[in-house]
Amino acid sequence: KKSYTITEEGRDQLIRWLHKDVMMGKTAKDVFRVRMYFSNNIDLTSRVKLLESQKMQHTKRLNALKKTLEQYRDVPALDSD
């Protein structure tokens, strides 16, 4: 069985990546979960900022989706007369 360890340079890059604010993508891939998995490598304040940023992004996305829903609410179904 192979065992891998992270180099000091790799750890430094990981920490920089964890501190970087990343916008939510429009795909199903959820990088945020990976970031949270490794978040024990950063201080509590940074973890809270990471969570708050995600909450804000999800709230903005939800509001945009609600606005889109309102725009299309009165569009008739294709099979309606």
PDB file of N, CA, C and O in Angstrom:
ATOM      1  N   LYS A   1       0.853  -1.185   0.000  1.00  0.00           N
ATOM      2  CA  LYS A   1       0.000   0.000   0.000  1.00  0.00           C
ATOM      3  C   LYS A   1       0.891   1.238   0.000  1.00  0.00           C
ATOM      4  O   LYS A   1       1.809   1.356   0.812  1.00  0.00           O
ATOM      5  N   LYS A   2       0.609   2.159  -0.922  1.00  0.00           N
ATOM      6  CA  LYS A   2       1.383   3.395  -1.002  1.00  0.00           C
ATOM      7  C   LYS A   2       0.851   4.420  -0.017  1.00  0.00           C
ATOM      8  O   LYS A   2      -0.354   4.529   0.208  1.00  0.00           O
ATOM      9  N   SER A   3       1.765   5.157   0.555  1.00  0.00           N
ATOM     10  CA  SER A   3       1.401   6.234   1.468  1.00  0.00           C
ATOM     11  C   SER A   3       1.966   7.537   0.915  1.00  0.00           C
ATOM     12  O   SER A   3       3.146   7.620   0.572  1.00  0.00           O
ATOM     13  N   TYR A   4       1.118   8.544   0.832  1.00  0.00           N
ATOM     14  CA  TYR A   4       1.528   9.834   0.288  1.00  0.00           C
ATOM     15  C   TYR A   4       1.551  10.874   1.398  1.00  0.00           C
ATOM     16  O   TYR A   4       0.737  10.840   2.321  1.00  0.00           O
ATOM     17  N   THR A   5       2.492  11.790   1.292  1.00  0.00           N
ATOM     18  CA  THR A   5       2.550  12.911   2.230  1.00  0.00           C
ATOM     19  C   THR A   5       2.643  14.197   1.425  1.00  0.00           C
ATOM     20  O   THR A   5       3.121  14.207   0.291  1.00  0.00           O
ATOM     21  N   ILE A   6       2.187  15.256   2.019  1.00  0.00           N
ATOM     22  CA  ILE A   6       2.205  16.552   1.340  1.00  0.00           C
ATOM     23  C   ILE A   6       3.532  17.244   1.628  1.00  0.00           C
ATOM     24  O   ILE A   6       4.040  17.202   2.749  1.00  0.00           O
ATOM     25  N   THR A   7       4.079  17.873   0.609  1.00  0.00           N
ATOM     26  CA  THR A   7       5.326  18.621   0.790  1.00  0.00           C
ATOM     27  C   THR A   7       5.008  19.947   1.475  1.00  0.00           C
ATOM     28  O   THR A   7       3.851  20.362   1.551  1.00  0.00           O
ATOM     29  N   GLU A   8       6.040  20.592   1.965  1.00  0.00           N
ATOM     30  CA  GLU A   8       5.851  21.897   2.605  1.00  0.00           C
ATOM     31  C   GLU A   8       5.286  22.896   1.593  1.00  0.00           C
ATOM     32  O   GLU A   8       4.397  23.683   1.918  1.00  0.00           O
ATOM     33  N   GLU A   9       5.812  22.858   0.357  1.00  0.00           N
ATOM     34  CA  GLU A   9       5.306  23.751  -0.693  1.00  0.00           C
ATOM     35  C   GLU A   9       3.840  23.425  -1.009  1.00  0.00           C
ATOM     36  O   GLU A   9       3.023  24.326  -1.199  1.00  0.00           O
ATOM     37  N   GLY A  10       3.523  22.144  -1.062  1.00  0.00           N
ATOM     38  CA  GLY A  10       2.139  21.737  -1.317  1.00  0.00           C
ATOM     39  C   GLY A  10       1.209  22.187  -0.206  1.00  0.00           C
ATOM     40  O   GLY A  10       0.090  22.632  -0.464  1.00  0.00           O
ATOM     41  N   ARG A  11       1.672  22.071   1.030  1.00  0.00           N
ATOM     42  CA  ARG A  11       0.862  22.527   2.167  1.00  0.00           C
ATOM     43  C   ARG A  11       0.647  24.034   2.094  1.00  0.00           C
ATOM     44  O   ARG A  11      -0.457  24.515   2.352  1.00  0.00           O
ATOM     45  N   ASP A  12       1.693  24.784   1.744  1.00  0.00           N
ATOM     46  CA  ASP A  12       1.566  26.241   1.606  1.00  0.00           C
ATOM     47  C   ASP A  12       0.541  26.596   0.532  1.00  0.00           C
ATOM     48  O   ASP A  12      -0.266  27.508   0.715  1.00  0.00           O
ATOM     49  N   GLN A  13       0.574  25.873  -0.592  1.00  0.00           N
ATOM     50  CA  GLN A  13      -0.396  26.119  -1.662  1.00  0.00           C
ATOM     51  C   GLN A  13      -1.810  25.763  -1.209  1.00  0.00           C
ATOM     52  O   GLN A  13      -2.765  26.467  -1.539  1.00  0.00           O
ATOM     53  N   LEU A  14      -1.943  24.676  -0.456  1.00  0.00           N
ATOM     54  CA  LEU A  14      -3.246  24.280   0.076  1.00  0.00           C
ATOM     55  C   LEU A  14      -3.809  25.376   0.973  1.00  0.00           C
ATOM     56  O   LEU A  14      -4.984  25.727   0.865  1.00  0.00           O
ATOM     57  N   ILE A  15      -2.982  25.913   1.851  1.00  0.00           N
ATOM     58  CA  ILE A  15      -3.422  26.968   2.769  1.00  0.00           C
ATOM     59  C   ILE A  15      -3.837  28.210   1.986  1.00  0.00           C
ATOM     60  O   ILE A  15      -4.862  28.817   2.296  1.00  0.00           O
ATOM     61  N   ARG A  16      -3.052  28.597   0.972  1.00  0.00           N
ATOM     62  CA  ARG A  16      -3.427  29.755   0.143  1.00  0.00           C
ATOM     63  C   ARG A  16      -4.757  29.503  -0.560  1.00  0.00           C
ATOM     64  O   ARG A  16      -5.593  30.404  -0.634  1.00  0.00           O
ATOM     65  N   TRP A  17      -4.964  28.301  -1.074  1.00  0.00           N
ATOM     66  CA  TRP A  17      -6.206  27.951  -1.766  1.00  0.00           C
ATOM     67  C   TRP A  17      -7.391  28.002  -0.802  1.00  0.00           C
ATOM     68  O   TRP A  17      -8.473  28.463  -1.165  1.00  0.00           O
ATOM     69  N   LEU A  18      -7.183  27.527   0.423  1.00  0.00           N
ATOM     70  CA  LEU A  18      -8.256  27.541   1.419  1.00  0.00           C
ATOM     71  C   LEU A  18      -8.648  28.963   1.799  1.00  0.00           C
ATOM     72  O   LEU A  18      -9.815  29.229   2.083  1.00  0.00           O
ATOM     73  N   HIS A  19      -7.685  29.874   1.807  1.00  0.00           N
ATOM     74  CA  HIS A  19      -7.964  31.268   2.158  1.00  0.00           C
ATOM     75  C   HIS A  19      -8.583  32.057   1.005  1.00  0.00           C
ATOM     76  O   HIS A  19      -9.201  33.097   1.231  1.00  0.00           O
ATOM     77  N   LYS A  20      -8.425  31.578  -0.214  1.00  0.00           N
ATOM     78  CA  LYS A  20      -8.911  32.288  -1.398  1.00  0.00           C
ATOM     79  C   LYS A  20     -10.433  32.154  -1.500  1.00  0.00           C
ATOM     80  O   LYS A  20     -10.981  31.061  -1.356  1.00  0.00           O
ATOM     81  N   ASP A  21     -11.100  33.273  -1.749  1.00  0.00           N
ATOM     82  CA  ASP A  21     -12.550  33.267  -1.922  1.00  0.00           C
ATOM     83  C   ASP A  21     -12.860  32.845  -3.354  1.00  0.00           C
ATOM     84  O   ASP A  21     -12.414  33.489  -4.303  1.00  0.00           O
ATOM     85  N   VAL A  22     -13.616  31.775  -3.510  1.00  0.00           N
ATOM     86  CA  VAL A  22     -13.932  31.233  -4.828  1.00  0.00           C
ATOM     87  C   VAL A  22     -15.422  31.366  -5.078  1.00  0.00           C
ATOM     88  O   VAL A  22     -16.238  30.989  -4.237  1.00  0.00           O
ATOM     89  N   MET A  23     -15.773  31.902  -6.233  1.00  0.00           N
ATOM     90  CA  MET A  23     -17.186  32.048  -6.585  1.00  0.00           C
ATOM     91  C   MET A  23     -17.781  30.681  -6.913  1.00  0.00           C
ATOM     92  O   MET A  23     -17.094  29.796  -7.424  1.00  0.00           O
ATOM     93  N   MET A  24     -19.057  30.525  -6.615  1.00  0.00           N
ATOM     94  CA  MET A  24     -19.748  29.281  -6.911  1.00  0.00           C
ATOM     95  C   MET A  24     -19.801  29.073  -8.416  1.00  0.00           C
ATOM     96  O   MET A  24     -20.076  30.006  -9.169  1.00  0.00           O
ATOM     97  N   GLY A  25     -19.543  27.874  -8.841  1.00  0.00           N
ATOM     98  CA  GLY A  25     -19.664  27.539 -10.251  1.00  0.00           C
ATOM     99  C   GLY A  25     -21.103  27.199 -10.588  1.00  0.00           C
ATOM    100  O   GLY A  25     -21.941  27.041  -9.701  1.00  0.00           O
ATOM    101  N   LYS A  26     -21.378  27.089 -11.874  1.00  0.00           N
ATOM    102  CA  LYS A  26     -22.726  26.749 -12.306  1.00  0.00           C
ATOM    103  C   LYS A  26     -22.854  25.258 -12.570  1.00  0.00           C
ATOM    104  O   LYS A  26     -23.833  24.813 -13.169  1.00  0.00           O
ATOM    105  N   THR A  27     -21.866  24.483 -12.125  1.00  0.00           N
ATOM    106  CA  THR A  27     -21.910  23.042 -12.314  1.00  0.00           C
ATOM    107  C   THR A  27     -22.266  22.369 -11.002  1.00  0.00           C
ATOM    108  O   THR A  27     -22.328  23.009  -9.952  1.00  0.00           O
ATOM    109  N   ALA A  28     -22.496  21.084 -11.081  1.00  0.00           N
ATOM    110  CA  ALA A  28     -22.846  20.325  -9.881  1.00  0.00           C
ATOM    111  C   ALA A  28     -21.625  20.046  -9.006  1.00  0.00           C
ATOM    112  O   ALA A  28     -21.771  19.598  -7.869  1.00  0.00           O
ATOM    113  N   LYS A  29     -20.436  20.303  -9.517  1.00  0.00           N
ATOM    114  CA  LYS A  29     -19.229  20.052  -8.733  1.00  0.00           C
ATOM    115  C   LYS A  29     -19.205  21.002  -7.543  1.00  0.00           C
ATOM    116  O   LYS A  29     -19.449  22.199  -7.692  1.00  0.00           O
ATOM    117  N   ASP A  30     -18.915  20.474  -6.381  1.00  0.00           N
ATOM    118  CA  ASP A  30     -18.945  21.294  -5.180  1.00  0.00           C
ATOM    119  C   ASP A  30     -17.571  21.318  -4.517  1.00  0.00           C
ATOM    120  O   ASP A  30     -17.284  20.520  -3.625  1.00  0.00           O
ATOM    121  N   VAL A  31     -16.738  22.234  -4.961  1.00  0.00           N
ATOM    122  CA  VAL A  31     -15.396  22.393  -4.417  1.00  0.00           C
ATOM    123  C   VAL A  31     -15.468  22.790  -2.946  1.00  0.00           C
ATOM    124  O   VAL A  31     -14.556  22.499  -2.173  1.00  0.00           O
ATOM    125  N   PHE A  32     -16.550  23.450  -2.568  1.00  0.00           N
ATOM    126  CA  PHE A  32     -16.695  23.902  -1.188  1.00  0.00           C
ATOM    127  C   PHE A  32     -16.594  22.742  -0.196  1.00  0.00           C
ATOM    128  O   PHE A  32     -15.984  22.889   0.862  1.00  0.00           O
ATOM    129  N   ARG A  33     -17.175  21.610  -0.521  1.00  0.00           N
ATOM    130  CA  ARG A  33     -17.112  20.459   0.396  1.00  0.00           C
ATOM    131  C   ARG A  33     -15.677  20.000   0.610  1.00  0.00           C
ATOM    132  O   ARG A  33     -15.295  19.635   1.722  1.00  0.00           O
ATOM    133  N   VAL A  34     -14.894  20.018  -0.439  1.00  0.00           N
ATOM    134  CA  VAL A  34     -13.481  19.641  -0.318  1.00  0.00           C
ATOM    135  C   VAL A  34     -12.759  20.656   0.561  1.00  0.00           C
ATOM    136  O   VAL A  34     -11.958  20.293   1.422  1.00  0.00           O
ATOM    137  N   ARG A  35     -13.053  21.928   0.331  1.00  0.00           N
ATOM    138  CA  ARG A  35     -12.424  22.980   1.134  1.00  0.00           C
ATOM    139  C   ARG A  35     -12.778  22.818   2.610  1.00  0.00           C
ATOM    140  O   ARG A  35     -11.918  22.992   3.473  1.00  0.00           O
ATOM    141  N   MET A  36     -14.020  22.490   2.905  1.00  0.00           N
ATOM    142  CA  MET A  36     -14.426  22.298   4.299  1.00  0.00           C
ATOM    143  C   MET A  36     -13.747  21.069   4.901  1.00  0.00           C
ATOM    144  O   MET A  36     -13.387  21.068   6.079  1.00  0.00           O
ATOM    145  N   TYR A  37     -13.574  20.035   4.098  1.00  0.00           N
ATOM    146  CA  TYR A  37     -12.915  18.826   4.584  1.00  0.00           C
ATOM    147  C   TYR A  37     -11.505  19.144   5.089  1.00  0.00           C
ATOM    148  O   TYR A  37     -11.060  18.605   6.101  1.00  0.00           O
ATOM    149  N   PHE A  38     -10.816  20.023   4.371  1.00  0.00           N
ATOM    150  CA  PHE A  38      -9.444  20.377   4.736  1.00  0.00           C
ATOM    151  C   PHE A  38      -9.356  21.639   5.589  1.00  0.00           C
ATOM    152  O   PHE A  38      -8.255  22.105   5.884  1.00  0.00           O
ATOM    153  N   SER A  39     -10.475  22.188   5.982  1.00  0.00           N
ATOM    154  CA  SER A  39     -10.472  23.475   6.679  1.00  0.00           C
ATOM    155  C   SER A  39      -9.869  23.420   8.078  1.00  0.00           C
ATOM    156  O   SER A  39      -9.649  24.463   8.694  1.00  0.00           O
ATOM    157  N   ASN A  40      -9.600  22.232   8.585  1.00  0.00           N
ATOM    158  CA  ASN A  40      -8.940  22.155   9.893  1.00  0.00           C
ATOM    159  C   ASN A  40      -7.509  22.687   9.819  1.00  0.00           C
ATOM    160  O   ASN A  40      -6.846  22.843  10.844  1.00  0.00           O
ATOM    161  N   ASN A  41      -7.036  22.965   8.596  1.00  0.00           N
ATOM    162  CA  ASN A  41      -5.690  23.518   8.408  1.00  0.00           C
ATOM    163  C   ASN A  41      -5.660  25.038   8.512  1.00  0.00           C
ATOM    164  O   ASN A  41      -4.586  25.638   8.458  1.00  0.00           O
ATOM    165  N   ILE A  42      -6.818  25.667   8.661  1.00  0.00           N
ATOM    166  CA  ILE A  42      -6.872  27.123   8.800  1.00  0.00           C
ATOM    167  C   ILE A  42      -7.571  27.470  10.111  1.00  0.00           C
ATOM    168  O   ILE A  42      -8.255  26.637  10.705  1.00  0.00           O
ATOM    169  N   ASP A  43      -7.392  28.688  10.542  1.00  0.00           N
ATOM    170  CA  ASP A  43      -7.947  29.104  11.830  1.00  0.00           C
ATOM    171  C   ASP A  43      -9.475  29.226  11.765  1.00  0.00           C
ATOM    172  O   ASP A  43     -10.060  29.290  10.684  1.00  0.00           O
ATOM    173  N   LEU A  44     -10.095  29.255  12.927  1.00  0.00           N
ATOM    174  CA  LEU A  44     -11.553  29.301  13.044  1.00  0.00           C
ATOM    175  C   LEU A  44     -12.140  30.525  12.349  1.00  0.00           C
ATOM    176  O   LEU A  44     -13.173  30.421  11.687  1.00  0.00           O
ATOM    177  N   THR A  45     -11.502  31.673  12.490  1.00  0.00           N
ATOM    178  CA  THR A  45     -12.000  32.896  11.850  1.00  0.00           C
ATOM    179  C   THR A  45     -12.071  32.728  10.337  1.00  0.00           C
ATOM    180  O   THR A  45     -13.041  33.153   9.709  1.00  0.00           O
ATOM    181  N   SER A  46     -11.053  32.115   9.754  1.00  0.00           N
ATOM    182  CA  SER A  46     -11.042  31.889   8.304  1.00  0.00           C
ATOM    183  C   SER A  46     -12.113  30.890   7.896  1.00  0.00           C
ATOM    184  O   SER A  46     -12.733  31.041   6.844  1.00  0.00           O
ATOM    185  N   ARG A  47     -12.336  29.867   8.721  1.00  0.00           N
ATOM    186  CA  ARG A  47     -13.399  28.893   8.421  1.00  0.00           C
ATOM    187  C   ARG A  47     -14.765  29.558   8.449  1.00  0.00           C
ATOM    188  O   ARG A  47     -15.616  29.275   7.606  1.00  0.00           O
ATOM    189  N   VAL A  48     -14.976  30.442   9.420  1.00  0.00           N
ATOM    190  CA  VAL A  48     -16.253  31.162   9.507  1.00  0.00           C
ATOM    191  C   VAL A  48     -16.431  32.041   8.274  1.00  0.00           C
ATOM    192  O   VAL A  48     -17.523  32.104   7.710  1.00  0.00           O
ATOM    193  N   LYS A  49     -15.365  32.722   7.853  1.00  0.00           N
ATOM    194  CA  LYS A  49     -15.434  33.556   6.644  1.00  0.00           C
ATOM    195  C   LYS A  49     -15.781  32.710   5.426  1.00  0.00           C
ATOM    196  O   LYS A  49     -16.568  33.128   4.577  1.00  0.00           O
ATOM    197  N   LEU A  50     -15.198  31.533   5.342  1.00  0.00           N
ATOM    198  CA  LEU A  50     -15.483  30.618   4.238  1.00  0.00           C
ATOM    199  C   LEU A  50     -16.962  30.241   4.227  1.00  0.00           C
ATOM    200  O   LEU A  50     -17.600  30.247   3.174  1.00  0.00           O
ATOM    201  N   LEU A  51     -17.500  29.917   5.385  1.00  0.00           N
ATOM    202  CA  LEU A  51     -18.923  29.568   5.491  1.00  0.00           C
ATOM    203  C   LEU A  51     -19.823  30.758   5.174  1.00  0.00           C
ATOM    204  O   LEU A  51     -20.823  30.614   4.472  1.00  0.00           O
ATOM    205  N   GLU A  52     -19.470  31.920   5.687  1.00  0.00           N
ATOM    206  CA  GLU A  52     -20.280  33.121   5.422  1.00  0.00           C
ATOM    207  C   GLU A  52     -20.278  33.474   3.941  1.00  0.00           C
ATOM    208  O   GLU A  52     -21.302  33.885   3.395  1.00  0.00           O
ATOM    209  N   SER A  53     -19.134  33.314   3.295  1.00  0.00           N
ATOM    210  CA  SER A  53     -19.044  33.589   1.863  1.00  0.00           C
ATOM    211  C   SER A  53     -19.948  32.644   1.079  1.00  0.00           C
ATOM    212  O   SER A  53     -20.651  33.068   0.162  1.00  0.00           O
ATOM    213  N   GLN A  54     -19.928  31.372   1.439  1.00  0.00           N
ATOM    214  CA  GLN A  54     -20.782  30.402   0.753  1.00  0.00           C
ATOM    215  C   GLN A  54     -22.257  30.707   0.987  1.00  0.00           C
ATOM    216  O   GLN A  54     -23.070  30.612   0.069  1.00  0.00           O
ATOM    217  N   LYS A  55     -22.594  31.070   2.210  1.00  0.00           N
ATOM    218  CA  LYS A  55     -23.984  31.415   2.517  1.00  0.00           C
ATOM    219  C   LYS A  55     -24.433  32.602   1.667  1.00  0.00           C
ATOM    220  O   LYS A  55     -25.530  32.591   1.110  1.00  0.00           O
ATOM    221  N   MET A  56     -23.582  33.624   1.570  1.00  0.00           N
ATOM    222  CA  MET A  56     -23.911  34.808   0.788  1.00  0.00           C
ATOM    223  C   MET A  56     -24.099  34.444  -0.691  1.00  0.00           C
ATOM    224  O   MET A  56     -25.043  34.902  -1.336  1.00  0.00           O
ATOM    225  N   GLN A  57     -23.198  33.623  -1.213  1.00  0.00           N
ATOM    226  CA  GLN A  57     -23.295  33.226  -2.618  1.00  0.00           C
ATOM    227  C   GLN A  57     -24.565  32.415  -2.885  1.00  0.00           C
ATOM    228  O   GLN A  57     -25.228  32.606  -3.904  1.00  0.00           O
ATOM    229  N   HIS A  58     -24.894  31.518  -1.971  1.00  0.00           N
ATOM    230  CA  HIS A  58     -26.116  30.721  -2.135  1.00  0.00           C
ATOM    231  C   HIS A  58     -27.360  31.606  -2.036  1.00  0.00           C
ATOM    232  O   HIS A  58     -28.332  31.397  -2.762  1.00  0.00           O
ATOM    233  N   THR A  59     -27.330  32.582  -1.148  1.00  0.00           N
ATOM    234  CA  THR A  59     -28.462  33.508  -1.011  1.00  0.00           C
ATOM    235  C   THR A  59     -28.644  34.313  -2.292  1.00  0.00           C
ATOM    236  O   THR A  59     -29.767  34.480  -2.766  1.00  0.00           O
ATOM    237  N   LYS A  60     -27.546  34.813  -2.854  1.00  0.00           N
ATOM    238  CA  LYS A  60     -27.624  35.553  -4.118  1.00  0.00           C
ATOM    239  C   LYS A  60     -28.169  34.665  -5.230  1.00  0.00           C
ATOM    240  O   LYS A  60     -29.007  35.095  -6.023  1.00  0.00           O
ATOM    241  N   ARG A  61     -27.695  33.438  -5.285  1.00  0.00           N
ATOM    242  CA  ARG A  61     -28.155  32.501  -6.323  1.00  0.00           C
ATOM    243  C   ARG A  61     -29.635  32.200  -6.134  1.00  0.00           C
ATOM    244  O   ARG A  61     -30.383  32.155  -7.110  1.00  0.00           O
ATOM    245  N   LEU A  62     -30.064  31.994  -4.902  1.00  0.00           N
ATOM    246  CA  LEU A  62     -31.474  31.736  -4.619  1.00  0.00           C
ATOM    247  C   LEU A  62     -32.329  32.919  -5.046  1.00  0.00           C
ATOM    248  O   LEU A  62     -33.377  32.733  -5.664  1.00  0.00           O
ATOM    249  N   ASN A  63     -31.897  34.127  -4.726  1.00  0.00           N
ATOM    250  CA  ASN A  63     -32.648  35.325  -5.125  1.00  0.00           C
ATOM    251  C   ASN A  63     -32.735  35.446  -6.642  1.00  0.00           C
ATOM    252  O   ASN A  63     -33.777  35.828  -7.175  1.00  0.00           O
ATOM    253  N   ALA A  64     -31.648  35.125  -7.339  1.00  0.00           N
ATOM    254  CA  ALA A  64     -31.663  35.165  -8.808  1.00  0.00           C
ATOM    255  C   ALA A  64     -32.630  34.122  -9.360  1.00  0.00           C
ATOM    256  O   ALA A  64     -33.345  34.386 -10.327  1.00  0.00           O
ATOM    257  N   LEU A  65     -32.653  32.951  -8.756  1.00  0.00           N
ATOM    258  CA  LEU A  65     -33.577  31.905  -9.205  1.00  0.00           C
ATOM    259  C   LEU A  65     -35.027  32.295  -8.941  1.00  0.00           C
ATOM    260  O   LEU A  65     -35.903  32.025  -9.763  1.00  0.00           O
ATOM    261  N   LYS A  66     -35.281  32.926  -7.801  1.00  0.00           N
ATOM    262  CA  LYS A  66     -36.641  33.397  -7.500  1.00  0.00           C
ATOM    263  C   LYS A  66     -37.082  34.445  -8.515  1.00  0.00           C
ATOM    264  O   LYS A  66     -38.231  34.442  -8.956  1.00  0.00           O
ATOM    265  N   LYS A  67     -36.170  35.341  -8.886  1.00  0.00           N
ATOM    266  CA  LYS A  67     -36.474  36.375  -9.874  1.00  0.00           C
ATOM    267  C   LYS A  67     -36.785  35.735 -11.229  1.00  0.00           C
ATOM    268  O   LYS A  67     -37.726  36.141 -11.912  1.00  0.00           O
ATOM    269  N   THR A  68     -36.004  34.749 -11.607  1.00  0.00           N
ATOM    270  CA  THR A  68     -36.250  34.034 -12.861  1.00  0.00           C
ATOM    271  C   THR A  68     -37.598  33.334 -12.821  1.00  0.00           C
ATOM    272  O   THR A  68     -38.339  33.352 -13.804  1.00  0.00           O
ATOM    273  N   LEU A  69     -37.918  32.722 -11.700  1.00  0.00           N
ATOM    274  CA  LEU A  69     -39.212  32.054 -11.547  1.00  0.00           C
ATOM    275  C   LEU A  69     -40.351  33.042 -11.742  1.00  0.00           C
ATOM    276  O   LEU A  69     -41.328  32.733 -12.424  1.00  0.00           O
ATOM    277  N   GLU A  70     -40.239  34.215 -11.159  1.00  0.00           N
ATOM    278  CA  GLU A  70     -41.281  35.234 -11.304  1.00  0.00           C
ATOM    279  C   GLU A  70     -41.436  35.670 -12.760  1.00  0.00           C
ATOM    280  O   GLU A  70     -42.551  35.907 -13.224  1.00  0.00           O
ATOM    281  N   GLN A  71     -40.326  35.774 -13.475  1.00  0.00           N
ATOM    282  CA  GLN A  71     -40.373  36.191 -14.877  1.00  0.00           C
ATOM    283  C   GLN A  71     -41.105  35.172 -15.745  1.00  0.00           C
ATOM    284  O   GLN A  71     -41.738  35.539 -16.735  1.00  0.00           O
ATOM    285  N   TYR A  72     -41.022  33.906 -15.381  1.00  0.00           N
ATOM    286  CA  TYR A  72     -41.613  32.853 -16.203  1.00  0.00           C
ATOM    287  C   TYR A  72     -42.886  32.261 -15.609  1.00  0.00           C
ATOM    288  O   TYR A  72     -43.438  31.308 -16.159  1.00  0.00           O
ATOM    289  N   ARG A  73     -43.353  32.807 -14.507  1.00  0.00           N
ATOM    290  CA  ARG A  73     -44.527  32.257 -13.827  1.00  0.00           C
ATOM    291  C   ARG A  73     -45.760  32.247 -14.733  1.00  0.00           C
ATOM    292  O   ARG A  73     -46.536  31.292 -14.693  1.00  0.00           O
ATOM    293  N   ASP A  74     -45.957  33.281 -15.544  1.00  0.00           N
ATOM    294  CA  ASP A  74     -47.161  33.396 -16.371  1.00  0.00           C
ATOM    295  C   ASP A  74     -46.990  32.844 -17.783  1.00  0.00           C
ATOM    296  O   ASP A  74     -47.887  32.985 -18.614  1.00  0.00           O
ATOM    297  N   VAL A  75     -45.869  32.227 -18.058  1.00  0.00           N
ATOM    298  CA  VAL A  75     -45.673  31.631 -19.385  1.00  0.00           C
ATOM    299  C   VAL A  75     -46.524  30.368 -19.456  1.00  0.00           C
ATOM    300  O   VAL A  75     -46.392  29.480 -18.613  1.00  0.00           O
ATOM    301  N   PRO A  76     -47.406  30.283 -20.469  1.00  0.00           N
ATOM    302  CA  PRO A  76     -48.281  29.108 -20.561  1.00  0.00           C
ATOM    303  C   PRO A  76     -47.485  27.853 -20.915  1.00  0.00           C
ATOM    304  O   PRO A  76     -46.449  27.919 -21.577  1.00  0.00           O
ATOM    305  N   ALA A  77     -47.986  26.730 -20.466  1.00  0.00           N
ATOM    306  CA  ALA A  77     -47.368  25.451 -20.797  1.00  0.00           C
ATOM    307  C   ALA A  77     -47.506  25.204 -22.291  1.00  0.00           C
ATOM    308  O   ALA A  77     -48.420  25.738 -22.919  1.00  0.00           O
ATOM    309  N   LEU A  78     -46.631  24.418 -22.862  1.00  0.00           N
ATOM    310  CA  LEU A  78     -46.662  24.149 -24.298  1.00  0.00           C
ATOM    311  C   LEU A  78     -47.955  23.473 -24.740  1.00  0.00           C
ATOM    312  O   LEU A  78     -48.421  23.688 -25.859  1.00  0.00           O
ATOM    313  N   ASP A  79     -48.534  22.657 -23.862  1.00  0.00           N
ATOM    314  CA  ASP A  79     -49.741  21.922 -24.244  1.00  0.00           C
ATOM    315  C   ASP A  79     -51.031  22.654 -23.890  1.00  0.00           C
ATOM    316  O   ASP A  79     -52.113  22.095 -24.071  1.00  0.00           O
ATOM    317  N   SER A  80     -50.949  23.890 -23.389  1.00  0.00           N
ATOM    318  CA  SER A  80     -52.168  24.623 -23.030  1.00  0.00           C
ATOM    319  C   SER A  80     -52.778  25.267 -24.265  1.00  0.00           C
ATOM    320  O   SER A  80     -52.075  25.540 -25.238  1.00  0.00           O
ATOM    321  N   ASP A  81     -54.084  25.512 -24.230  1.00  0.00           N
ATOM    322  CA  ASP A  81     -54.793  26.094 -25.380  1.00  0.00           C
ATOM    323  C   ASP A  81     -54.808  27.581 -25.348  1.00  0.00           C
ATOM    324  O   ASP A  81     -55.366  28.213 -26.246  1.00  0.00           O
TER     325      ASP A  81
END
